[in-house]
Amino acid sequence: MAEAETATQRVLLRFSVLGPVRAWRGEEPLSTGSPQQRALLAALLLREGRTATAAELIDALWGEESPLQALAALRTYASRLRKVLGPGVLVSESGGYAVRGLPEGALDLTVAQDLATEAEKAKNAGDLCRARDVLDRALAQWDGEVLAGVPGPYAETQRVRLEEWRLQLLETRLDMDLEQGCHAEAVSELTALTAAHPLRERLRELLMLALYRSGRQAEALAVYADTRRLLADELGVDPRPGLRELQQRILQADPGLAEPSGPKAEPAAVPVRPAQLPATVPDFTGRSAFVTELGEVLESAEGRVMAVSALAGIGGVGKTTLAVHVAHQARSAFPDGQLYVDLQGAGSRAAEPETVLGSFLRALGTSDSAIPDSLEERAALYRSVMDGRRVLVLLDNARDAAQVRPLLPGTGGCAALITSRVRLVDLAGAHLVDLDVMSPDEALSLFTKIVGEERVASERKAALDVVAACGFLPLAIRIAASRLAARRTWTVSVLAAKLADERRRLDELQAGDLAVKATFELGYGALEPAQARAFRLLGLADGPDISLAAAAAVLDLPPKDTEDLLESLVDTSLLESAAPGRYRYHDLVRLYARACAERDERPPSEPEAAMSRLLDFYLATAAGVYALERPGERVLDHFEDTSYKGLAFTTQQAALDWLFAEAGSLLSCARQSATVGMTRRAADLLMAAVDLGESGANSYQFTQAATAVSESARSAGDALAEARARTMLTHVHSLSGRFAESESEARRALELGIATGDPVSSSQAPNQRGIIALYENRHGDAEDHLTWALKAFRADSNRPGEAAALCNLSRVHLATGRTASAVELAQQGIALYEAADTGLALRLANGKYALGLALTGAGHVDRARTVLTEALDTFRENRQQFWHGMTLFRLAEVHLVDRRAAQAAELAEQALAVLHGIGGEWRRANILTVLGRGLAAIGQTGRAQVCWTDALAVFETLGSPEANDVRSLLRPAAVV
């Protein structure tokens, strides 16, 4: 029994040396005694079970200055440790001591060594994602200074050794970060590390490479100049050859330095492998020559581009069916995944390449916060992510080559398969295939597979008549055959007779769009009344797809009944299932459905009523999200009433998930509704979905929608709706740094708001004007506008709005040197937020942001750091990318005031990475200015000069007064 207890105690023991020397039994900490006693324990643990003689241990603890009673003291320490650790752990043998019998994982150093070995194996196997993850776990074993507080020469030697090993592991992990394209994040970390270890050339080398790959060549070269000067001053040596070689390669823009491999992925056990291909049809028929040709070219592709086009642009010829079938057959040649998108090229609103790239990047594992805003930056990131992978990209229904080019992978190993109604002759390097109608034998074979051999065999002549009447178009044949298959009482002759009516078929079954309409007519005519109504009304909505809940609103039916109808339409091939619970039309089918609604819907007012219900659904649901995010906000009280309920959410996370998932469809609805006379609710919908305007991934679409609503409202003479739409445009222009456009929109919004007595735009517009004036250093104007806004919010009893205006006024007071009142105003704003509702976390974070700035200006850096960190956590949790990045920037300013330059530079780099593509050039220049100050303070003056030079160019272009401050920093005698 005693032996069992001893074994159990050993299993429960844990030790740490990669930080303070500590011991635990289970979760209970054990006393490790005096510093010398901890030094003895550390010396034994670091020998990993090997025996140390008494002489060796005395030398380890005291060196040449050992006391006269050193041996007695050593024995006393050992005896005390033995009592603490229990029997059988610290053993005496051969005149020395050893720690034995520890279970696996009992010592943090051993754990780190095992993880480092595992990471090396994963790296050698090419699994960088896993290697990086495991190495992070190894580095996490360190907890501050190694052997902290432990005296003696042995401890000092081990401290140096283990710190060097930690840095080597860190360099290895950073090197893998760069291999995986995470250079923007690496810059921030390397900036801090080079400040802490200024003479470590490998870190400098990695920093140069990370900056170069981030498009910051001048800064990369400045790092080399700073390093050479520092080495000469401190050590009297030149940089090592590797660093000099990297400098020359950067000067020459060596292509070999380009980002070497793909995805900017989150650490994961396995890489993201998208599998987005639609299901292939089980009765695929014919096309054998095309299948063979495309399959052979595709599977041997090294960056080749496939283009499948239909002769004369005829619809329904089976381009997508063939492409999907070929893509499925070629899947094994593309083990890293398959991407798919319907580019909607035949419709009036073809998919924007930047929107598609955002979807592709997310599917490939890129987080929303890492997706830039512009088309060029998204395309560049997309090519980088695809580099080193074998991915098949199916681009369905392309409008033209211009739409396709940004979506093509840039390197070998990947391939793109494209379908289009036009021959993409201007797509360089494309393998063009013209797809014509089916041969009579293929058409009959397809018809037979769907209808059944028994029914066709007895009426072969009638079957040939049917496929001929369909013009041998696969889509028309499939619809006709499905119609017949669903009606067991019909014969093939009955169907043939119906198609023989030239009034319904002859003119329509000719080349051009009318031919497609004829095939759709067959399917539509076979629908039951409820199916036909659903088909017509659902086609009215713009947007890439529609959710089940939104479709239920359009049809004014319960979700279960709606799902049954939609699934039955999917069975007829008139509707596609984009994903579970989401549906979409082929763009030509959507046009046909709208024509049917105009022709057939009774009463004629029903299409407008259906669109009104959809708008109500989005507005009511988005208002619910807004209320969860901003409880107590009076804006919702001034919205136009809705007659259709929206979804309700129990958690803020679920609400945000819905909002961002529905972004494309919701913004399309706002845009479309404004054009059909529903401008007021369309403008309200934009206000309720303002979070989309603040997210980098959706700000472009939000701006387009707000512009469309504003123009439609002006044309319709709806001044109140125009005021609100312009208020939203003010907001998104300001966030993007377009201050002139923002001021223009705000001025007009305020005029309209006053004229219509709208409390929303009459308060929000002057608030925005105050912010713009503050940014432009027009402090008197800013105070006037914000005072006006404050009165307007108070007149509307809008406490959160009042709090926002007070916080903005705080920033004006801060900018004009009134720091005490700046702090007081921000505190008043926070008090209002807290009194209004305990759930105002997001708005409260805005208040803390303002208070943090005021406290920084007043010199209360510790309090400023605390409140800004609290705001940062809230912004990050609520996916407020803009405010997340700006708060990092403000924290960098706090650290700069507190003379913690390395931390300031690191946070400024993080801010640049988070705000990449959003926030505008003026904000980027401000961050670069702070980054330069931090770099200069840690001795990286060359790189600081580059940052300031870039910032100065921006400020001079914008005519910003900040240019004078930066010029003073660039003077040689400037004091940072």
N, C-alpha and C positions, 0 to 999 in steps of 0.2 A: 504494500500500500504506500509506504514512504517513497519507494522508487517511482511509483506512478505519479505521486504528487510532485516530485522533483522534475520529472519529465514535463508535466503540465506547466510548471512554473517557467521552465526554459522556453516552451512554445510561446508563452505569453510575453516574454521579454522582448523589448525593442530598444535600439540605441540610435543616437544621432551624433555625428561628428561634423557634418557639413553645415555648421552653424554652431550654436552653443552645445557643449557636451551634455547630453541629457539621456535619461533612461526611464522606461515605463514598464510596468507590469500590467498588461491589458491597456486600459485607459488611465490608469493611476500613475502619476509621475513619481519617480523615486529620487531620493536625495543622493546627489553624487558628491557631496562634501565640499571641502576647501578647494581652492584653485589647484594646489599641488596634487590633491587626491583625484581631481578631474583630469589632471595631466597624466597621471598614472593610468587611469581608465582609458584615456584616448590613445596612449602609446600602445596598450595591449590590444585595443580594438583595431587599430590601424595595422597591426601585424597579422590580422586575420587568422588567428588560431596558432601562430607560431610562437615558440617560447622565447622570452626575452630574459637575459641574465640580469642579476641584480646590478652588476656594474653598468650594463647597457641602460637600464632604467634610471639609475642615478645620474648618469651622463645626460639622459633625455630630459630629466626634470630640472637639473641644476647646472649642467655643463661643468666648466672648470671651477666654478665657485660653489661647489657642494659643501654643505655644513659638515661638522665633525660627526654628528650623529645621523648622517644621511641614511645609512643602512637600517637603523632602528626606525627612523621616520617612514622609510619605504615599507617596512613590515607592518607598521601601524596602519598606513593607508590601505595596504592590501587586506588586512584583517577587517577593517571597517567596510570595505567594498564587498568582501565576501559575505558579510552579514546582510548587507542591503540586497545583494543579487541572489542570495540563496545558495544552497550547497551545489557543488558540481559545476559551477560556472567559472569562477576564478580559481584555477588550480595551481599548486606549487610543484615544481619538478626541476631537477638538475640545478638547484640553486637559483632558480628564476621563477617567473610566473607566466601564465597564458590564460586567455579566455577561450573556453572550448564549448562545444556542443550547442552552439546557437542555431536556431532553426533558420531555414531559408527566408530571406527578406527581413531579418531582424536588425540589420545595420543599414542605414541610409546609403552609405558609401557603396556597399555591395549591390544594393538595388540599382544605384546609378550606373555602376559598372556593367551589370547585366543588361540594363536598358540600352546603354551605349553600344554594346555588342550586338544587340538585336537590331538597333537602328542601322548599324553598319551593314548587316546582312541584307536588310530591306533595301538599302541604298544600292548595294552591289547587284541586287536582283532587279533594279530599275523601278522599284516601288517607292518613289520619292515622297508621295503623300504619307504613306505609313512611316517611312523613316523619319520624316519631319515630326510627325505626331509623337513617335516613341522618344525622339530626342528631346522634345519639349517636356515629356514626363521625366526624363533623366535630369534635365536642368531644374525641374521643380523640386528636386530633392534638396537643393541648396536653400538655406534659410538664414541669410545674412552672412557675416564673416565666418569663415571656417575656424573651428576650435576657438570661438570667441572667448576672450578672457583667460585662456589657458596659458600659463607661463612656461618658460623653458625653451632651449634651443631646438629641441626636436619638434615641438609644436610649431615654432616659427618656420622651420624648414618645410613641414607638412602643409602649413598654411599657404606658403608660396607655391608648392607643388600642386595642390588641389585647386588653387585659384587659377593657375596656368591651365590646368586641365579643363576647368569650367569654361575659360575663355576659348579654348580650342573647340570644345563642343559647341559653344555659341557661334563661333565662326563657321563651323560645319553646317549648323542649322540655318544660318543666314545665307550661306552659299546655296543651300537647297531652296530657300525662299526665292532667291534670284532665278534659280533654275525653273521654278514654277511660275515665274512672272509676277511675284509679289514685291516688285521693286519699290512701289510707293510706300507701302508699310515699312519696308526695310530701311528706307531713308530715315524715318523718324527714329527707329531704334538705334541705327548706326550713328546718328548725330549725337545721341546721348552717350553711346559707348566710346566714341572717339574723344569726347570731352573727358570721360573718366579715365581713359587710357590713351593719352595723346601720342605716345611714342610707339604704339603698336601698329606696325605698318599694314598688317593683313586687314585690320579693321578699316584703315584708310582706303585700301585697295577695294574692298567690298563697297564702301561708301561711294567711291568714284564710279564704280560700275552701276550701282543702283541709281545714282543721279543721272548718269548718261542714258540709261534705259528709261528714265522718267522724262526724257527730253530736255534735261538741264545740263547741257554740255559745258557751258561756261562755268557753272558751279563745280562740275566734276574736275575741270582743269584747275580751278582755284583751290580745291582740296590738295592737289599735288603741290601747288606752289606753297601753300601753308605748311605742308608736311616737310618739304625740302628746307624751308627756312627754319622750322622748329628743330629738325635733326641737326642742322648746321650749328644753331645756337646752343643746343643742349648737349649734343654728343660730338660735334665736329665731324659728322659723316654725311654722306649723300644717301638718298633713298636707295633701297635695294633694287636689283635689276628688274624684278617683276613689276614693281611700281613704275619704274621709268618706261618699261615696255608698254604698260597699260596707257600711260600718258600719250605716247606716240600713236598708239592705235586709236585713241579718242581723237587726237588731232587729225588723223587721216580718215575719220569716220569709218573705221574698219567694219565691213558688214558682219564679220564674225563676232562682233560684240553685241549684235542685235539679240533681242530676247530669245533665248535658245529653245524654250519649250513652253507648252500650252498654258493650261488653265490657271487663272488666279483663283485657286480652289481653296475652300476651307479645309483644314486638316481633316481627313476622313480615312476610314479603313480601305475604302475602294473608291476609285474615281467615279464621277457622275457619268452614267451612260444613258443618254436619252433614247427612248424607243417610241417615236411619235408617229410612225407610219400608220395610216388608216388600215383597217382590215381589208385584205384582198378578197375579192368576190369568189365564192367557192365554185361558181360555174363559169369561170373565165374560159373563153373559147377563142380559138384561132390565133391569129397574129404571130404564128410560130417563127416566121422569118425575122420579124421585129424583135421578138423576145430573145432569139439567139444573138442577133446583131448587137442589141443594146447590152445584153448580159455579158457578152465577151469583152466589149469595149469598157464596160463599167468595172468589171472585176479586175481588169488589168490597168485600171486608171491610176495615173500618178498626177493628181491634180487636174484631170480632164473634166470638161464640162459637157454634159449631154443636153441636147435641146430636142424636145418632141413637139412638132408643130403640125397643125391640120391644114390640108390644102384649102385655099380660098377662105380660110377662117371659119369653116362650118362648125357649128356647135354640136355636141352630142356624139362626136365621132369616137369617143373612148380614150382620149388622151390620158386622163387621170387614171382610168382603170388599168390601162397598159403600164403606165409609169409605176403605179403602186405594186402591180404584179411583178414587174421586173425588179423593183427595189426589194421586195420580200425575198426573191430568189437570190439576190446579191448580198443579203445581210451578213452572211458568214465572212465576206471579204471586208466588212467594215465593223470590226468587233468593238469599236469605241462608241458606237451608237448611230442612230438615224434621226435626223431632224425633218420636220414637215411643216409647211405653211401654205395656206391658200392665199395667194396674193390678190385675189379679187380683181384681176386686171381687166375683165370685161365690164365691170360695173362703173358707176359714176364716182365711186370713192375707193379707188385702188389702195391697197395697204401701203402705208408709208414705210420705206426701208428702215428708218430709225426705230419705228415701233416693232418691226419684225426682229431687228437685231437685239432689241431689249429682251424680247421673248426668248430668242435663241440663247443669249448669254445666261439668262436665268436657268434655262433647261440644261446648260452645260456646267452649272454649279456656281456661277458668279452671283454674289449677293446684290440686292437692289442698291445698296449704298455704294457699291463699286462700279455701277454702270454709269458712264458719263452721259452728258446731255446731247452733244452734237452728233450728227450722222458720221462725220469723219472720225471722231474719237471712238465711237461705238464700233465702226467697221475695223479700225485698227486693233482694238481690243479683241474683237471677234476673231480676226486672223491670228492673233497671238495665242488665243485660247485653243484654236484648232490646230496650231502647229504641233507636230509630233503625234497627232492622233490620226486614226483612220475612221472618218465619219462620213456617212452619206447624207447629203442634203437634198430633199425633194421640194422644189419650188414650183408649186402648182398654180396654173392660171396666171402667168406673168403678163403684164401689160406690154412691156418693151424691155430692151436690153438695159436701158438706164435704170429701171427699177431693180433689175437683177444684179448688176455689177457689184454693188456694196455687199451683197449677200453671198458672194462666192468665196470659198476658202482660198487662202493665198499660197498654200504650199502643197507639195505632192502628198499622196497618201489619202487625201480626201477627194470626193467627187460630188458634183452637183447634177441632179437630174431635173430638167425644167420642162414644164408644159406651157404652151402658149397658143393663142388663136392666130398668131402671126409668126412668120418665119424670122427667127432672130439672126438675120444674116450679118448684123453689125456686132455680134457677140464674138469677139476674137477667140479663135481656137475651139469653137464649139463644133461638136459632131451633130450635124443637122439631120433630122429624119422627118420626112413628110408623111403624115398618117392620113390615109384616105378611108373611105367607107369600107365596110366588110365586103368580101366576095359573097355571092349568093350561097355558096355552100357553108361558109362560116356563119353567115346570118341565120341560115336555117338550123345549123347545129346549136347556136346559142338559144334560139327560140325553143327548140326541142328540149334542151336541158332544163329550161324553166317550166315549160308546160307539161312535159312528160312524153316519153316515147310512144306510149299506147294511144294517146289522143292525136298525136301528129301523124302517126303511121297511116291511119285510116283516112286522113284528109291532107295528104302531102301537097296536092295542087292548091288547096285553100291556104295552107301554111306558106307556100311560096308567094301567093298573092299578098299575104299579110306583110312579109318581110320586104317585098318590093314596094308596097304602099308606104312602108316606113323609110324608104330611100336607103335601106341597108345601114341605117345609122344605129349603132349599138344601143344608145340611150333610148331611142324610140322603140327598138325591138324589145328591150328589157321592160319598158313600161307596158307595152301592149301585151307581152307574154305574161307579165305579172297580173295584169287585169284579167286575162283569160284564166290563169291558174286559180285566181280567187273566186271564180264563178264556175262551179262544177256543172251547172245546168246549161252553160253555153257550149256550143261546138266551135271548132276553128272556123267553120264557114260563117257562123254568126259574126265573129269578129272581122273576118275578111269583108263581109257585106257592109259592115259599119264603116270600115276604112275606104270602101269603094266610093263613098259619097264625095265627089270632087268639091262640093261646096265647103266641106270641112277640111279637105286635105290637099287638093291639087296645087293651088296657089301657094299654100303654106309650106309644102314639102319641096321647096326649091332652095338654092344656095342663099346664104345669108341668115340673119337673125330669125326671119320668119320660119325657117326650117326647124330651128330649135323650138320655136313656139308651138309648132304642130306636134312635136313629140311630147311636149309638156301637156298639151291639151288632152292627149289620150289618157295620161295618168290622172289629170284633174277630173276628167269626165267620169272616171271610175270611182271617185270618192263618195262616201256617204255624206249626207248634208253636214253633219257635225265636223267631219274631217275637212270638208271643203271650206267651211267657215274658218276653221283653225288655219288652214293653209293660206287663205287670203289675208287674214288679219295679222298673222305673225310676220308675213312678208313686208308689212308696212314699216317695221322698225329698222332704223339704221343700226350700225354697230357690227363688230366682228362676229358676235354670236348672241344668244339670249339664254338666260338661266331659266330653270323650270319655274321659279317663283315669279320672275318677270313675265314669262309667258302666261302664267295663270292670271296675272293682272290684265294683260291684253285681252284674253278670252273671257274674263270675268267668270272663271270656273274654279272649283276647288283644285288644289295641286294634284290629287290622285287622278281625277278625271282628265286634267290637262296632260299628265304624263301618259296616260293611256292613248290619248289622241295623238300626241307627238310621236310616241313609239310606233303607232300604226302608220304615220306619215313617213317615218324612217323606213319602214318595211316596203313602202311603195317607191323608195328612192327619191321622193320629192323633198325630203329633209334629211340632213346629216346629223349624226350624234357626234358632236365635237369632243365630248368627254361626258362621264356620268353626270346627268343633271344639266347638261348644256347642249344647245342645239344651234345649227346654222344652216343657211341656205347657200347653195351654189349661187353666185351672183346673178346668173341669167335666170335661174328659177325664181329668185327674189323679184326680179323685174316682171316676170310673168305673173307671179302671185299678186303684185300690185295692180297689174292691168286687170286681173280677174276681180279684185276688190272694187276697182272703179266701175267695172262693167256689171258685176253681179250682186254686190253687197246691198242688202235691204234691211232696214231703211238706209238711204244714202248717207245719213249722218253717223252710221255705225263706225266707219273707219276713223273719223275724228274722235268719237267717244273712246275707241280702243286706244288711240295714242294718248288721250287724256288720262286714261286709267294707268297706262305705263308711266307717264310722267308723274302722276300721283304716287305710284308705287316707289319710284326712285326718290322722289322728294320726301315722302314720309319716312322712308328707311334712312336716307342720308341725314334727315333732321334728327332721327333717333341717335345716330352715330355722333352727330354734333352735340346733342344734349349730354351724352355720356362723357364726351371729351371736355365740354364747356358748360357744366351745370350752372343754372342761374342766368345764363346769357339771354338778354331780351330780344336778340335778333329774331329768334324763332317765333316770338309773339307777333311779329309784323309780317310773317309770311302769309301768302294767300292760302285759304283753306283748301284742304284736299278731301276728296270723297272716297278714296280707296286707301285702305290701310297698308302700311309697310311691314317689314319684318321687325321683330323686337329681339334685342340681344341682352344677355345677362352679364356679359363681361365685355370690358373695353377691348380686349384682344380679339374676340370674335367679331366685334363691330368693325375694327380696323381691317381684319382679314376680308370681310365682305366688301368694304369700301375699295380696297386696292384691287381685289379680284374683279370687281365690276367697273373699274375705272374706264375702260374703253367704251363699254356699252352705255354707261351712265353719261359720260361726256358727249357721246353721239346723240343720246336722247335730248340733252339740253340744247344742243346745236339744232337738231331737227325740229324740236318743239317750237323754238323761236320762229322758225320759218312758216309754221302753220297756225300762227295766231295765239300761241300760248307763251308769250314773251315774259309775262310776270312770273309765272311759276318756273320758267326756264332760268331766269336770273336768280330766283330763290334757290334753285337746285345748285347752282354754282356756289352760292354763299354757304350752303349746307355742306358742300363737298370741298371746302377751301383747303383741307389737308392735302388734296391731290395737287393743288397749285404749289404747295410747299415741298413736295417730294420731287427729287431730281428726275425720277423715271417718268412722271406724268405731267410735268410742268409745261412742256411744249403743247401737248394735247389740250390742257386746261386753257392755255392762252388762246389757242385757236377757237375753242368753244366760246370763251368769253368775248372774243372779238366778233364772232358770228352773232351771238345774242345781242350785243350792243348795236350792231348794224341793223339787225332785224327790228329791234325795238325802236330805233330812230326812224326807220322807214314806216313803221306802223304808228308812229306818233305816241308811243308808250313811254313817256318821259321818266316815270318812276322805275320801270324795268331797265331803261337805258342807264339811269343813275346807278343802279345796283350793279349792272354788268360792268360799267366803267370803274366802279369801286373795286371790283375784283381784278380788273386789268391794272389798276393802280398798284394793287398788292403784288401781283406776280411780276410786274415790271420792276418794282422796287427791290424785290428779292433777287432779281437777276441783275441788279446793278444798272438798269436802264432808267436813270433818274429823270431825264428830260421827258421821256415818254410817260413815266409815272406821274410827274407833276402835271402834265397836260391832261391826262385822264382824270386826275383828282380834281383839278380845277373845274372841268366840265361836270363831273359827278356832283360836286358841291352845288354848282349852279342849278342843276336839275333837281337835286334833293331839296333845296330850299324852295324852288318853284312848286314842287309837288307836295311839300310838307312831309317828306319821307324821313322819319327819325333815324333810319339805318344809315343811308348814305350821307345824311346831314351831320352825322357824328363820326362815322368811320372815315369819310373823305378828308375832313380837316385833321384828323388824327394822323392819316397817312401823309398829308402835306407837311405836318410838323416833323415827321420822321425824315422825310426827304430833305427839308430845309436843314435839319440837324446834320445829315450826312454831307450837305454842301456847305456847311459852316455858316449858314445864314441864321445865326442864333436868335436874332430879334424876330424874324419871321417865324422861326420854329416855335418860339414861346407864344406868339400871337395865335398861331394855328392850334396849338395844343390847348391853350386856354379856352378857345372857342369850342374845341372838341369836348373838353371837360364839362363846359356848361351844357352842351348838347346831350352828353351821356347822362348828366344829372337830371335834365329836364325829362328824359325818357325813363328815369329810375333804373338805369342800366348800371348796376354796381360793378360788374366785371369790366365794362367799358370805361367807367370812371377810374377804376384801378389802373387800367392800361394807360390812360392819358396821364395819370399821376406819375407812373413809372417812366413814361417818355419825357415828361417835364423834368423828372429827376436827372435825366441824361443831359438836358439843356443846361440845367443849373451846374452840373458837373463840368460841362464844356466851357462854362463862363466863370469858373473858379469858385462857385458857391457850394463847396463840398458838404458843409454841414446841412444845408437845406436839401441838397441832393440826396443825402442819406435819409433825411426825414421824409421827403416825398416818396421815396421808394418804400420805406417802411409803412407809410400810410396806404400805399397801393396794396402791399402784401396783407395788411390788416383787413382791407376791404375784400380781398380774395378769400381770406380765411373766414371772414364773417358771412360771406355770401353762401358758401357751400363747402363742406369738407372734401367734396369730390373734384374740386377745381385744380387738380394736380398739374395739368398742362399750363393753364394760365398762371398758376402760382409759380411755376418754373420760370415763366417770363418775368414775373415780379422779382424773383430771386436773381435772375440775370441782371436786371437793372440795379438791384441792391448791391450785387457783387461789383459792378462797375463803380458805383458810388463809394463803396468801402475801399476799393483799390485806390481811388483818387484821394481819399481821406487818410491813406496810410495804414488802414486796418487790414493788413494783408492776410492774417490768419482767418479772420471772420470772412473776408472776401473769398478765400479759397474754399471754405466750408460751404457757403451758400451756392457758389458756382458749381461745386462738385455735386451738390444735391440737385441743382437744375440740370446738369449734364446727364445724370442718371434718368431723370424723368424724360428728357428729350429723346434719349436713346431708346427707352422703353416704348415711347409713343411714335417711333419711326419718323421723328422730325429731323430729317437729315440736315436741313439748313441750320436749325438752331443747335443741333449737335455740334456741327463744325464751328459755328460762331462761338459757342461756349468754350470749346477747346482753345480757340484763339484768345479769348478773354482770360482763361486760366494761364496761358503763356505770358500774358501781360503781368498777371499777378506774380508769377515766379520771377519775372524780370525785375519788378520792383523789389522783390525780396532777395535779389542778388543770387538767385538760383538759376544761373544762365543755362546750364546744360538741360535742366528740366524744361525751361522756357523754349529752347530750341526744339526739343523733342515734341512738345505739345503743339508748337506752331507747325511742325512737319505733319503731325496727325491732322491738324485742321485743314491743311492743304489737300491731304488725301481724301478726307471726308467731303470737302466742298468741291472736289474735282468735277468741273462741268456745270456747277450751279453757283449762284451767289454773285457772279459778275466779276469783271476785271478790277474794279475799284476795291472790292473786298480782298481779292487775291493780293493786290499790291500792299494793302495794309498788313496782311499776314506776312508777306515777304519782308516788310520793314521790321517787324518784330523779330522774325527769324534771323535777319541780319544782325540785329542788336545782340541776340543770344549767341550767335556764332562768333561775333567779334569779341564778346566777353570771355569766351573759352579759347581764344587764340586762333580761331579759323577766320582770319581777317580777309583773306583772299576770297573765300566763299561768301563772306558777308558782303563784300563789295559787289559781287555778282548779283546777289539778292537785291541790294539797294539800286543797282543800275537797272534791273528789270522793273522794280517798283517805280523808279523815276520815269521810265519810258511810259508806263501806264498813266501815271498822274499827269504828265505833260500832255499826253494825247487827250486826256479827259478835261484838261484845264483845271485840275484840282489843286487847291492851296497846299495840300500835303507835299507837293513837289518841293517846296522850299525847305521843309524839314529834312527830306531825304537828301537834298543837295548838301545841306550842312553835314550830314553823316558821311557823305562821300569825300569831304575835304580831309586832307591828310592829318590835320591837327584836331579832327573831331574827337571829342571825348564821349564814349558810349556809357 
